[in-house]
Amino acid sequence: MTEALRDEELRPVPKERAVLESFFTQLGMFSFDRAKDYVEKEKDSSKSAGAIWASLLAALAHLAAAEKAYHNMTFLGQKLGGQSFFSRKDSIRTIYTSLHNELKKVVSMGRHPPGGSSPYLEELLSHLSEQLCHFTQARMEIADLYEKMHSLSSQKTVNSEELVSTLESIMQKYSSRFHHPILSRLEGSFQVEVDVLTQLLRCQAQISEWHFLPSLLNLHGAHSKLQAWGQAFERQRETRKHLFGGQSQRTAQPPHLYLWLQRLQGALLAKFTFYFHEALSRQAPPAEMKALTARTSPDYFGKLSAFIRKHDASNVSLVFDNRGSESFQGHGYHHPHSYRDAPKGMDQFPAVVSLPGGERPLTHWPNVIMIMSDRAAELNSLDKVMHFYDDKVQSTYFLARPEPHFTLVVIFDGRKSEKDSHVVAFLQEISTSLRNSKPFSTLKPGSKG
C-alpha cells in the first residue's frame, strides 16, 4: 500500500460519511420521507461529484421509498386485475429487486473506479452497496413471510413454530451481512423487528402447549424490545417538536408494522393472562387481579364472568387435555428437575380456568370427559359447538374447541336448546379469538380483525 493511499484511508471522508450517517439515522427513526428528501437534495447539490456518489444517492432515495412501503405494509393483499400494476407477490419484490440491481451497479463502479477519483471513498461506497444488497434480499424474504402470515388469517389454526423456523433461517442466512458501522441503525432496526416477531410467534406456540415460563419470557422479551424500538420514534417526535414547535405540526404516527406488532403482543398478553390466570392470581389480591385483567384486550376472564351473570350459567371452564404430554405438571411454573407422577384419569383433564368458583365442578367432570371423547372428531373440526343434555343430572353441556389441546365448556342447570343463539355465538366468538389468527388479517392496513 502506498503512503498516499494509507493517508487517504486514515483521513475521514467528512462530507459523504456525514450524509450517509444522517440518512441512516433518519431511516432508523422511521423518517422515510425526510430521509428521501435529504439524499435527493444532496444529489441535486452534488452534481459535480463523482458518478458513484450520485448513483448511490439515487439508490438511497429508492431505499427510503421501499422502506416506507415495507413498514406501512401497503403491499399486502394487492390483487391481480385490481388497481395495482403488479401481482400481490411481485409488488414489494419489484421495488426491492430494482433497488438491488441499482446497488449492484454501484458495487461494480467501486471495483472499477475512473482515474483521478478517491480510492478510499470508492471502496467505502462499493462496500456499503454490497452490504445493502444483502439487506434488500433479507427484506424480500421477510416480506414474503408477512404475505404468508396475512394469508393464514382465514385458517383455523396457525403453525407458529413453522413461521419461527422460517425467521430463524433468514436470520442465519443474513446474520452479519450488513454490519458496517454506518449501517448500524438499519441493522439494529432489522434485528429488533425479527427478534420481536420471533418471540411473539414462539410465545403463541408455547401458550398453546400451556407452557408458562417460556411463554412469559418470550412475551416479556418482545415487550421490552418493542418499548426500546418505540423510543426511536419518540426521539423523532421530540426532534420535530424542538425544531418546528409541536402545536402546528400534524401528529406523526408510527408505521403500521410497529403498531401491528404492538397489537399482536396485546392479543397474546390477553391470551396469556387467561390461560395462566390461576398462577398469576397467586401474585396479586383479587381486586388488583381483576383490574389488571380488565386492561387486557380482549378481557377473556371478564367476558366469561359477564356471560355467566347474564345467562345464569352454572359453570364455564376451559379444559386442557394433557394426554401425551410427559412434561405436564400443573398450573404455572415448576422446576425442571422436580418430579411428579404423570396424571391419570380425570387429572388428565385439568381446568385451566373454571368460573364462577375457581374449582372445576367435580360432579360434572366425568360427563365433560365423556362428551370430549365421544364427540372428539366433531370438536377437532374446530368450528362446531357440541350440545348434550343429561337427564340424570338435569344439566345441559355446550362444548367448543378453540385449539387442539383446549376445550371450552358451558354448563347449565336444566334443559337448554342446542340452537340457543346466545350460547353458540359466545362459544364461537371466544374460540375464534383464542386461536389468535385474526391479528394476521390486520397486517394489511385498514383491515378489521
Sine and cosine of phi, psi and omega as CSV:
sin_phi,cos_phi,sin_psi,cos_psi,sin_omega,cos_omega
0.00,0.00,0.76,-0.65,-0.01,-1.00
-0.95,0.31,0.38,-0.93,-0.01,-1.00
-0.90,0.43,-0.57,0.82,0.00,-1.00
-0.90,0.43,-0.67,0.75,0.00,-1.00
-0.93,0.37,-0.61,0.79,0.02,-1.00
-0.89,0.45,-0.68,0.73,0.04,-1.00
-0.88,0.47,-0.62,0.78,0.01,-1.00
-0.88,0.47,-0.66,0.75,-0.03,-1.00
-0.94,0.34,-0.60,0.80,-0.03,-1.00
-0.96,0.27,-0.46,0.89,-0.02,-1.00
-0.98,0.19,0.76,-0.65,0.01,-1.00
-0.91,0.42,0.35,-0.94,0.08,-1.00
-0.95,-0.31,0.99,0.15,-0.24,-0.97
-0.85,0.53,-0.75,0.66,-0.14,-0.99
-0.92,0.39,-0.84,0.54,-0.07,-1.00
-0.89,0.46,-0.69,0.73,-0.02,-1.00
-0.90,0.43,-0.65,0.76,0.02,-1.00
-0.89,0.46,-0.64,0.76,0.02,-1.00
-0.89,0.46,-0.73,0.68,-0.02,-1.00
-0.89,0.45,-0.70,0.71,-0.03,-1.00
-0.91,0.41,-0.62,0.78,0.03,-1.00
-0.91,0.41,-0.67,0.75,0.00,-1.00
-0.87,0.49,-0.75,0.66,-0.05,-1.00
-0.95,0.30,-0.43,0.90,0.13,-0.99
-0.91,0.41,-0.68,0.73,0.04,-1.00
-0.88,0.48,-0.69,0.73,0.03,-1.00
-0.87,0.49,-0.65,0.76,-0.02,-1.00
-0.90,0.43,-0.34,0.94,0.03,-1.00
-0.97,-0.23,0.30,0.95,0.02,-1.00
0.92,0.40,0.28,0.96,0.00,-1.00
-1.00,0.03,0.93,0.37,-0.13,-0.99
-0.92,0.38,-0.69,0.73,-0.01,-1.00
-0.91,0.41,-0.68,0.74,0.00,-1.00
-0.91,0.42,-0.64,0.77,0.03,-1.00
-0.89,0.46,-0.68,0.73,0.00,-1.00
-0.90,0.44,-0.74,0.67,0.02,-1.00
-0.87,0.50,-0.63,0.78,-0.05,-1.00
-0.88,0.48,-0.76,0.65,-0.04,-1.00
-0.96,0.27,-0.48,0.88,0.06,-1.00
-0.92,0.39,-0.66,0.75,0.05,-1.00
-0.91,0.41,-0.64,0.76,0.03,-1.00
-0.89,0.46,-0.64,0.77,0.02,-1.00
-0.90,0.43,-0.67,0.74,0.01,-1.00
-0.91,0.41,-0.57,0.82,-0.04,-1.00
-1.00,0.03,-0.03,1.00,-0.05,-1.00
-0.86,-0.50,0.58,0.81,-0.08,-1.00
-0.90,0.43,-0.39,0.92,0.01,-1.00
-1.00,0.08,-0.12,0.99,-0.01,-1.00
-0.95,0.30,0.13,-0.99,-0.05,-1.00
-0.91,0.41,0.34,-0.94,-0.05,-1.00
-0.90,0.43,-0.58,0.82,-0.05,-1.00
-0.91,0.40,-0.60,0.80,0.02,-1.00
-0.92,0.39,-0.70,0.72,0.02,-1.00
-0.89,0.45,-0.64,0.77,0.00,-1.00
-0.92,0.40,-0.64,0.76,0.01,-1.00
-0.92,0.38,-0.66,0.75,0.02,-1.00
-0.87,0.49,-0.65,0.76,0.03,-1.00
-0.89,0.45,-0.67,0.74,0.01,-1.00
-0.91,0.42,-0.61,0.79,0.00,-1.00
-0.92,0.39,-0.57,0.82,0.08,-1.00
-0.88,0.48,-0.66,0.76,0.04,-1.00
-0.94,0.35,-0.55,0.84,0.06,-1.00
-0.89,0.46,-0.69,0.73,0.01,-1.00
-0.88,0.48,-0.67,0.75,0.02,-1.00
-0.91,0.41,-0.65,0.76,0.02,-1.00
-0.90,0.43,-0.68,0.73,0.00,-1.00
-0.90,0.43,-0.57,0.82,0.05,-1.00
-0.91,0.42,-0.73,0.69,0.02,-1.00
-0.88,0.47,-0.65,0.76,-0.01,-1.00
-0.90,0.43,-0.79,0.61,-0.08,-1.00
-0.93,0.36,-0.44,0.90,0.04,-1.00
-1.00,0.01,-0.04,1.00,0.10,-1.00
0.84,0.54,0.46,0.89,-0.04,-1.00
-0.95,0.31,-0.21,0.98,-0.02,-1.00
-0.99,0.13,-0.20,0.98,-0.09,-1.00
-0.97,0.23,0.64,-0.77,0.14,-0.99
0.96,0.29,0.24,0.97,0.06,-1.00
-0.97,0.24,0.73,-0.68,-0.14,-0.99
-0.95,-0.30,0.54,-0.84,0.11,-0.99
-0.88,0.48,0.68,-0.73,0.02,-1.00
1.00,0.07,-0.07,1.00,0.03,-1.00
-1.00,0.04,-0.42,-0.91,-0.05,-1.00
-0.96,0.28,-0.43,0.90,-0.02,-1.00
-0.95,0.30,0.69,-0.73,0.04,-1.00
-0.94,0.34,-0.55,0.84,-0.07,-1.00
-1.00,-0.07,0.36,-0.93,0.12,-0.99
-0.94,0.33,0.23,-0.97,-0.03,-1.00
-0.84,0.54,-0.62,0.78,-0.07,-1.00
-0.97,0.25,-0.54,0.84,-0.14,-0.99
-1.00,0.09,-0.38,0.92,-0.18,-0.98
-0.81,0.58,-0.86,0.51,-0.03,-1.00
-0.96,0.28,-0.52,0.85,0.04,-1.00
-0.90,0.45,-0.63,0.77,0.00,-1.00
-0.88,0.48,-0.69,0.72,0.00,-1.00
-0.87,0.49,-0.77,0.63,-0.07,-1.00
-0.96,0.26,-0.52,0.86,0.05,-1.00
-0.92,0.40,-0.67,0.74,0.05,-1.00
-0.88,0.47,-0.68,0.73,0.04,-1.00
-0.89,0.45,-0.67,0.74,0.02,-1.00
-0.86,0.52,-0.67,0.74,0.01,-1.00
-0.91,0.41,-0.64,0.77,0.06,-1.00
-0.87,0.50,-0.72,0.70,-0.05,-1.00
-0.92,0.40,-0.59,0.81,0.05,-1.00
-0.88,0.47,-0.58,0.81,0.05,-1.00
-0.91,0.42,-0.63,0.78,0.03,-1.00
-0.91,0.42,-0.64,0.76,0.06,-1.00
-0.85,0.53,-0.73,0.68,-0.01,-1.00
-0.89,0.45,-0.66,0.75,0.02,-1.00
-0.88,0.47,-0.61,0.79,-0.01,-1.00
-0.94,0.35,-0.46,0.89,-0.01,-1.00
-0.99,0.14,-0.33,0.95,0.03,-1.00
-0.77,-0.64,0.91,0.42,-0.08,-1.00
-0.94,0.35,0.54,-0.84,0.07,-1.00
-0.94,0.33,0.33,-0.94,0.00,-1.00
-0.90,0.43,0.52,-0.85,0.06,-1.00
0.99,0.11,0.00,1.00,-0.01,-1.00
-1.00,0.02,0.11,-0.99,-0.02,-1.00
-1.00,0.04,0.93,-0.36,-0.08,-1.00
-0.86,0.51,-0.66,0.75,-0.05,-1.00
-0.92,0.40,-0.69,0.72,0.00,-1.00
-0.89,0.45,-0.70,0.71,0.01,-1.00
-0.86,0.51,-0.69,0.73,-0.03,-1.00
-0.92,0.40,-0.66,0.75,0.01,-1.00
-0.88,0.47,-0.76,0.65,-0.04,-1.00
-0.90,0.43,-0.62,0.78,0.03,-1.00
-0.91,0.41,-0.68,0.74,0.00,-1.00
-0.90,0.44,-0.70,0.72,0.03,-1.00
-0.89,0.45,-0.66,0.75,-0.01,-1.00
-0.90,0.44,-0.61,0.79,0.02,-1.00
-0.90,0.44,-0.67,0.75,0.03,-1.00
-0.93,0.35,-0.57,0.82,0.05,-1.00
-0.93,0.37,-0.46,0.89,0.10,-0.99
-0.87,0.49,-0.69,0.72,0.05,-1.00
-0.90,0.45,-0.63,0.78,0.00,-1.00
-0.88,0.47,-0.70,0.71,-0.01,-1.00
-0.90,0.44,-0.59,0.81,0.04,-1.00
-0.92,0.40,-0.66,0.75,0.03,-1.00
-0.89,0.45,-0.67,0.75,0.03,-1.00
-0.85,0.52,-0.69,0.73,-0.02,-1.00
-0.89,0.46,-0.63,0.77,-0.02,-1.00
-0.94,0.34,-0.61,0.79,0.05,-1.00
-0.93,0.36,-0.63,0.78,0.04,-1.00
-0.88,0.48,-0.63,0.77,0.07,-1.00
-0.87,0.50,-0.63,0.78,0.00,-1.00
-0.91,0.41,-0.67,0.75,0.05,-1.00
-0.89,0.45,-0.61,0.79,0.08,-1.00
-0.85,0.53,-0.72,0.70,-0.01,-1.00
-0.90,0.43,-0.69,0.73,-0.01,-1.00
-0.89,0.46,-0.65,0.76,0.02,-1.00
-0.88,0.47,-0.62,0.78,-0.01,-1.00
-0.95,0.32,-0.36,0.93,-0.02,-1.00
-0.98,0.19,-0.15,0.99,-0.09,-1.00
-0.89,0.46,-0.40,0.92,0.00,-1.00
-1.00,-0.03,-0.04,1.00,-0.03,-1.00
-0.99,0.14,0.47,-0.88,0.02,-1.00
-0.95,0.33,-0.60,0.80,0.03,-1.00
-0.75,-0.66,0.46,-0.89,0.03,-1.00
-0.86,-0.51,0.81,-0.59,0.04,-1.00
-1.00,0.10,1.00,0.03,-0.06,-1.00
-0.90,0.43,-0.56,0.83,-0.03,-1.00
-0.91,0.42,-0.57,0.82,0.04,-1.00
-0.91,0.41,-0.64,0.77,0.04,-1.00
-0.91,0.42,-0.65,0.76,0.03,-1.00
-0.89,0.46,-0.66,0.75,0.01,-1.00
-0.87,0.49,-0.65,0.76,0.04,-1.00
-0.89,0.45,-0.70,0.71,0.02,-1.00
-0.88,0.48,-0.68,0.73,-0.02,-1.00
-0.90,0.43,-0.61,0.79,0.01,-1.00
-0.93,0.37,-0.57,0.82,0.06,-1.00
-0.91,0.42,-0.71,0.71,-0.01,-1.00
-0.90,0.44,-0.65,0.76,0.00,-1.00
-0.90,0.43,-0.62,0.78,-0.05,-1.00
-0.93,0.37,-0.62,0.78,-0.13,-0.99
-0.93,-0.36,0.10,0.99,0.02,-1.00
-0.85,0.53,0.79,-0.62,0.03,-1.00
0.90,0.44,0.39,0.92,0.04,-1.00
-1.00,-0.03,-0.26,0.97,0.10,-0.99
-0.68,-0.73,0.96,0.29,-0.21,-0.98
-0.94,-0.35,0.04,1.00,-0.04,-1.00
-0.86,0.52,0.63,-0.78,-0.02,-1.00
-0.79,0.62,-0.57,0.82,0.01,-1.00
-0.90,0.43,-0.47,0.88,-0.02,-1.00
-1.00,-0.08,0.19,0.98,-0.13,-0.99
-0.87,0.49,-0.60,0.80,0.01,-1.00
-0.92,0.39,-0.63,0.78,0.01,-1.00
-0.92,0.40,-0.73,0.69,0.01,-1.00
-0.89,0.45,-0.67,0.74,-0.01,-1.00
-0.89,0.46,-0.69,0.73,0.01,-1.00
-0.90,0.44,-0.67,0.74,0.03,-1.00
-0.89,0.46,-0.70,0.71,-0.04,-1.00
-0.89,0.45,-0.69,0.72,-0.01,-1.00
-0.90,0.44,-0.70,0.71,0.00,-1.00
-0.85,0.53,-0.75,0.67,-0.03,-1.00
-0.92,0.38,-0.64,0.77,0.02,-1.00
-0.88,0.47,-0.73,0.69,-0.02,-1.00
-0.89,0.46,-0.74,0.68,-0.02,-1.00
-0.89,0.46,-0.67,0.75,0.02,-1.00
-0.88,0.47,-0.72,0.70,-0.03,-1.00
-0.92,0.40,-0.61,0.79,0.01,-1.00
-0.93,0.38,-0.66,0.75,0.02,-1.00
-0.93,0.36,-0.61,0.79,0.08,-1.00
-0.89,0.46,-0.69,0.73,0.00,-1.00
-0.86,0.51,-0.68,0.73,0.01,-1.00
-0.85,0.52,-0.71,0.71,0.01,-1.00
-0.91,0.42,-0.63,0.78,-0.07,-1.00
-0.96,0.27,-0.58,0.82,0.08,-1.00
-0.88,0.47,-0.64,0.77,-0.02,-1.00
-0.93,0.37,-0.23,0.97,0.10,-0.99
-0.97,-0.23,0.04,1.00,-0.02,-1.00
0.87,0.50,0.69,0.72,0.05,-1.00
-0.98,-0.19,0.96,-0.28,-0.17,-0.99
-0.92,0.38,-0.87,0.49,-0.15,-0.99
-0.90,0.44,-0.74,0.67,0.03,-1.00
-0.86,0.51,-0.61,0.79,0.04,-1.00
-0.88,0.47,-0.72,0.69,-0.04,-1.00
-0.89,0.46,-0.72,0.70,-0.05,-1.00
-0.90,0.43,-0.67,0.74,0.01,-1.00
-0.93,0.36,-0.62,0.79,0.02,-1.00
-0.91,0.41,-0.68,0.73,0.02,-1.00
-0.92,0.40,-0.67,0.75,0.01,-1.00
-0.88,0.48,-0.69,0.73,0.01,-1.00
-0.90,0.43,-0.66,0.75,0.01,-1.00
-0.88,0.48,-0.71,0.71,-0.02,-1.00
-0.90,0.45,-0.68,0.73,-0.02,-1.00
-0.93,0.36,-0.60,0.80,0.05,-1.00
-0.90,0.44,-0.64,0.77,0.03,-1.00
-0.88,0.47,-0.71,0.71,0.00,-1.00
-0.90,0.43,-0.65,0.76,0.01,-1.00
-0.90,0.44,-0.65,0.76,0.00,-1.00
-0.91,0.42,-0.44,0.90,0.02,-1.00
-0.90,0.44,-0.48,0.88,0.05,-1.00
-0.89,0.45,-0.65,0.76,0.03,-1.00
-0.93,0.36,-0.63,0.78,0.03,-1.00
-0.89,0.46,-0.62,0.79,0.04,-1.00
-0.88,0.47,-0.64,0.77,0.03,-1.00
-0.89,0.46,-0.67,0.74,-0.02,-1.00
-0.91,0.42,-0.65,0.76,0.02,-1.00
-0.90,0.43,-0.66,0.75,0.02,-1.00
-0.86,0.51,-0.71,0.71,0.01,-1.00
-0.90,0.44,-0.63,0.78,-0.03,-1.00
-0.90,0.44,-0.69,0.72,-0.02,-1.00
-0.92,0.38,-0.63,0.78,-0.07,-1.00
-0.97,0.23,-0.63,0.78,-0.18,-0.98
-0.87,-0.49,-0.13,0.99,-0.06,-1.00
0.99,0.11,0.85,-0.52,-0.15,-0.99
-0.92,0.39,-0.44,0.90,-0.14,-0.99
-0.93,0.36,-0.63,0.78,-0.10,-0.99
-1.00,0.05,-0.18,0.98,-0.06,-1.00
-1.00,0.04,0.66,-0.75,0.11,-0.99
-0.92,0.38,0.71,-0.71,-0.03,-1.00
-0.90,0.43,0.87,-0.49,0.00,-1.00
-0.98,0.22,0.59,-0.81,0.01,-1.00
-0.95,-0.32,0.57,-0.82,0.10,-0.99
-0.89,0.46,0.40,-0.92,0.00,-1.00
-0.90,0.44,0.38,-0.93,-0.09,-1.00
-0.84,0.54,-0.63,0.77,-0.03,-1.00
-0.86,0.51,-0.70,0.71,0.00,-1.00
-0.89,0.46,-0.71,0.70,0.00,-1.00
-0.90,0.44,-0.60,0.80,0.02,-1.00
-0.92,0.40,-0.67,0.74,0.04,-1.00
-0.88,0.48,-0.61,0.79,0.07,-1.00
-0.89,0.45,-0.67,0.74,-0.01,-1.00
-0.92,0.39,-0.65,0.76,0.04,-1.00
-0.89,0.46,-0.66,0.75,0.03,-1.00
-0.89,0.45,-0.64,0.77,0.03,-1.00
-0.91,0.42,-0.65,0.76,0.02,-1.00
-0.91,0.42,-0.64,0.77,0.02,-1.00
-0.95,0.33,-0.56,0.83,0.06,-1.00
-0.89,0.46,-0.66,0.75,0.02,-1.00
-0.90,0.44,-0.69,0.72,0.00,-1.00
-0.92,0.39,-0.67,0.74,0.03,-1.00
-0.87,0.50,-0.71,0.70,-0.02,-1.00
-0.88,0.47,-0.58,0.81,0.00,-1.00
-0.96,0.27,-0.76,0.65,-0.06,-1.00
-0.92,0.38,-0.47,0.88,-0.04,-1.00
-0.89,-0.46,0.51,0.86,-0.07,-1.00
-0.86,0.50,-0.67,0.75,-0.04,-1.00
-0.89,0.45,-0.70,0.71,0.01,-1.00
-0.91,0.42,-0.66,0.76,-0.02,-1.00
-0.94,0.34,-0.57,0.82,-0.06,-1.00
-0.93,0.37,-0.28,0.96,0.08,-1.00
-0.95,0.31,-0.26,0.97,-0.09,-1.00
-0.99,-0.16,-0.01,1.00,-0.05,-1.00
-0.48,-0.88,0.49,-0.87,0.07,-1.00
-0.89,0.46,0.44,-0.90,-0.06,-1.00
-0.79,0.61,-0.68,0.73,-0.03,-1.00
-0.90,0.44,-0.65,0.76,0.01,-1.00
-0.93,0.36,-0.64,0.77,0.02,-1.00
-0.89,0.45,-0.66,0.75,0.02,-1.00
-0.88,0.47,-0.67,0.75,0.01,-1.00
-0.91,0.41,-0.62,0.78,-0.01,-1.00
-0.94,0.35,-0.68,0.74,0.00,-1.00
-0.93,0.37,-0.51,0.86,0.01,-1.00
-0.91,0.42,-0.36,0.93,0.00,-1.00
-0.99,0.13,-0.22,0.98,0.02,-1.00
-0.98,0.18,0.45,-0.89,0.00,-1.00
-0.72,-0.69,0.92,-0.39,0.01,1.00
-0.98,0.17,0.39,-0.92,0.07,-1.00
-1.00,0.00,1.00,0.01,-0.07,-1.00
-0.88,0.48,-0.68,0.73,-0.02,-1.00
-0.88,0.48,-0.68,0.74,0.03,-1.00
-0.91,0.40,-0.63,0.78,0.02,-1.00
-0.90,0.45,-0.68,0.74,0.02,-1.00
-0.90,0.43,-0.69,0.73,-0.01,-1.00
-0.89,0.45,-0.68,0.74,0.00,-1.00
-0.92,0.40,-0.62,0.78,0.01,-1.00
-0.89,0.45,-0.70,0.72,0.00,-1.00
-0.87,0.50,-0.71,0.70,-0.01,-1.00
-0.90,0.43,-0.69,0.72,-0.11,-0.99
-0.95,0.31,-0.62,0.78,-0.12,-0.99
-0.94,-0.34,0.13,0.99,0.09,-1.00
0.83,0.56,0.69,0.73,0.05,-1.00
-0.96,0.27,0.56,-0.83,0.02,-1.00
-0.96,0.27,-0.62,0.78,-0.03,-1.00
-0.32,-0.95,0.58,-0.82,0.19,-0.98
-0.79,-0.62,0.82,-0.57,-0.02,-1.00
-0.75,-0.66,0.49,-0.87,0.22,-0.98
-0.95,-0.33,0.87,-0.50,-0.11,-0.99
-0.96,-0.26,0.71,-0.71,0.05,-1.00
-0.96,-0.28,0.81,-0.59,0.05,-1.00
-1.00,-0.08,0.97,-0.25,-0.09,-1.00
-0.99,-0.13,0.21,0.98,0.03,-1.00
-0.87,0.49,0.74,-0.67,-0.02,-1.00
1.00,0.04,-0.07,1.00,0.01,-1.00
-0.99,-0.16,0.99,-0.17,-0.08,-1.00
-0.94,0.35,-0.41,0.91,-0.09,-1.00
-1.00,0.00,-0.04,1.00,-0.09,-1.00
-0.91,0.41,0.76,-0.65,0.03,-1.00
-0.72,-0.69,-0.04,1.00,0.04,-1.00
0.87,-0.50,-0.21,-0.98,-0.06,-1.00
-0.88,0.47,0.60,-0.80,0.20,-0.98
0.96,0.29,-0.43,-0.90,-0.10,-1.00
-1.00,0.00,0.64,-0.77,0.10,-1.00
-0.71,-0.71,0.67,-0.74,0.01,-1.00
-0.85,0.53,0.70,-0.72,-0.07,-1.00
-0.86,0.51,-0.40,0.91,-0.02,-1.00
-0.98,-0.17,0.04,1.00,0.04,-1.00
-0.96,0.27,0.50,-0.87,-0.06,-1.00
-0.88,-0.48,0.67,-0.74,0.10,-1.00
-0.57,-0.82,0.68,-0.73,0.03,-1.00
-0.84,0.55,0.61,-0.79,0.03,-1.00
-0.87,0.49,0.70,-0.71,-0.02,-1.00
-0.89,0.45,0.52,-0.85,0.00,-1.00
-0.75,-0.66,0.34,-0.94,0.08,-1.00
0.85,0.52,-0.74,-0.68,-0.04,-1.00
-0.91,0.41,-0.38,0.92,0.00,-1.00
-0.94,0.34,-0.17,0.99,0.11,-0.99
-0.98,0.21,-0.08,1.00,-0.02,-1.00
-0.77,-0.64,0.91,0.41,-0.01,-1.00
-0.94,0.33,0.39,-0.92,0.10,-0.99
-1.00,0.05,0.88,-0.48,0.08,-1.00
-0.92,0.40,-0.73,0.68,0.08,-1.00
-0.68,-0.74,0.64,-0.77,0.08,-1.00
-0.59,-0.81,0.87,-0.49,-0.04,-1.00
-0.85,-0.53,0.50,-0.86,0.22,0.97
-1.00,0.00,-0.27,0.96,-0.19,-0.98
-1.00,0.08,-0.32,0.95,-0.06,-1.00
0.99,-0.11,-0.35,0.94,0.01,-1.00
-0.94,-0.35,0.63,-0.78,0.02,-1.00
-0.90,0.43,0.60,-0.80,0.01,-1.00
-0.97,0.26,0.99,-0.15,-0.15,-0.99
-0.86,0.52,-0.57,0.82,-0.02,-1.00
-0.92,0.40,-0.43,0.90,-0.02,-1.00
-1.00,-0.06,-0.25,0.97,-0.18,-0.98
-0.90,0.44,-0.65,0.76,0.07,-1.00
-0.85,0.53,-0.64,0.77,0.05,-1.00
-0.89,0.45,-0.69,0.72,-0.01,-1.00
-0.86,0.51,-0.74,0.68,-0.02,-1.00
-0.90,0.43,-0.64,0.77,0.02,-1.00
-0.89,0.46,-0.71,0.70,0.00,-1.00
-0.90,0.44,-0.67,0.74,0.02,-1.00
-0.86,0.51,-0.60,0.80,-0.01,-1.00
-0.97,0.25,-0.73,0.68,-0.06,-1.00
-0.93,0.37,-0.54,0.84,-0.07,-1.00
-0.94,-0.34,0.46,0.89,-0.09,-1.00
-0.85,0.53,-0.70,0.71,-0.05,-1.00
-0.88,0.48,-0.68,0.73,-0.01,-1.00
-0.93,0.36,-0.66,0.75,0.02,-1.00
-0.90,0.44,-0.60,0.80,-0.03,-1.00
-0.93,0.36,-0.23,0.97,0.08,-1.00
-0.94,0.33,-0.27,0.96,0.09,-1.00
0.91,0.42,0.17,0.99,0.03,-1.00
-0.75,-0.67,0.22,0.98,-0.02,-1.00
-0.89,-0.46,0.54,-0.84,0.10,-0.99
-0.96,-0.29,0.87,-0.50,-0.01,-1.00
-1.00,0.02,0.59,-0.81,-0.02,-1.00
-0.80,-0.60,0.66,-0.75,0.03,-1.00
-0.50,-0.87,0.76,-0.65,0.08,-1.00
-0.92,-0.40,0.79,-0.61,0.02,-1.00
-0.96,-0.29,0.93,-0.37,-0.06,-1.00
-0.92,0.39,-0.50,0.87,-0.05,-1.00
-0.91,0.42,-0.69,0.72,-0.02,-1.00
-0.98,-0.19,0.05,1.00,0.04,-1.00
0.79,0.61,0.77,0.64,-0.03,-1.00
-0.68,-0.73,0.50,-0.87,0.03,-1.00
-0.92,-0.39,0.68,-0.73,-0.02,-1.00
-0.87,-0.49,0.73,-0.69,0.15,-0.99
-0.87,-0.49,0.73,-0.68,-0.02,-1.00
-0.75,-0.67,0.60,-0.80,0.10,-0.99
-0.56,-0.83,0.50,-0.86,-0.06,-1.00
-0.91,-0.42,0.96,-0.29,0.03,-1.00
-0.94,0.35,-0.60,0.80,0.04,-1.00
-0.43,-0.90,0.26,-0.97,-0.24,-0.97
-0.73,0.69,-0.68,0.74,-0.10,-0.99
-1.00,-0.07,-0.02,1.00,-0.14,-0.99
-0.82,-0.57,0.64,-0.77,0.01,-1.00
-0.73,-0.68,0.77,-0.64,0.09,-1.00
-1.00,0.03,0.73,-0.68,-0.01,-1.00
-0.79,-0.61,0.77,-0.64,0.11,-0.99
-0.88,-0.47,0.78,-0.62,-0.03,-1.00
-0.88,-0.47,0.75,-0.66,0.07,-1.00
-0.87,-0.50,0.59,-0.81,0.19,-0.98
-0.97,0.24,0.72,-0.69,0.01,-1.00
1.00,0.05,-0.09,-1.00,-0.07,-1.00
-1.00,-0.04,0.71,-0.71,0.08,-1.00
-0.79,-0.61,0.63,-0.78,0.01,-1.00
-0.92,0.39,0.64,-0.77,0.03,-1.00
-0.92,0.39,-0.27,0.96,0.00,-1.00
-0.99,-0.13,0.23,0.97,0.02,-1.00
-0.85,0.53,0.95,-0.30,-0.15,-0.99
-0.91,0.41,-0.53,0.85,-0.02,-1.00
-0.92,0.40,-0.70,0.71,-0.02,-1.00
-0.93,0.37,-0.74,0.68,-0.01,-1.00
-0.87,0.49,-0.72,0.69,-0.01,-1.00
-0.89,0.45,-0.63,0.77,0.02,-1.00
-0.88,0.47,-0.75,0.66,-0.02,-1.00
-0.90,0.43,-0.63,0.78,0.01,-1.00
-0.92,0.39,-0.65,0.76,0.00,-1.00
-0.90,0.44,-0.76,0.65,-0.03,-1.00
-0.91,0.41,-0.68,0.74,-0.02,-1.00
-0.89,0.46,-0.72,0.69,0.00,-1.00
-0.88,0.48,-0.67,0.74,-0.02,-1.00
-0.91,0.42,-0.65,0.76,-0.04,-1.00
-0.93,0.37,-0.43,0.90,0.04,-1.00
-0.91,0.41,-0.43,0.90,0.10,-0.99
0.86,0.50,0.52,0.85,0.12,-0.99
-1.00,-0.05,-0.32,0.95,-0.02,-1.00
-0.86,0.52,-0.65,0.76,0.00,-1.00
-0.83,0.56,-0.45,0.90,0.01,-1.00
-0.92,0.40,-0.46,0.89,0.04,-1.00
-0.94,0.35,-0.48,0.88,-0.03,-1.00
-0.99,0.13,0.06,1.00,0.15,-0.99
-0.85,0.52,-0.59,0.81,0.03,-1.00
-0.98,0.20,0.82,-0.58,0.00,-1.00
-0.83,0.56,0.68,-0.73,0.04,-1.00
1.00,0.03,-0.11,0.99,0.01,-1.00
-0.98,0.18,0.51,-0.86,0.04,-1.00
-0.96,-0.27,0.80,-0.60,-0.01,-1.00
-1.00,0.00,0.00,0.00,0.00,0.00
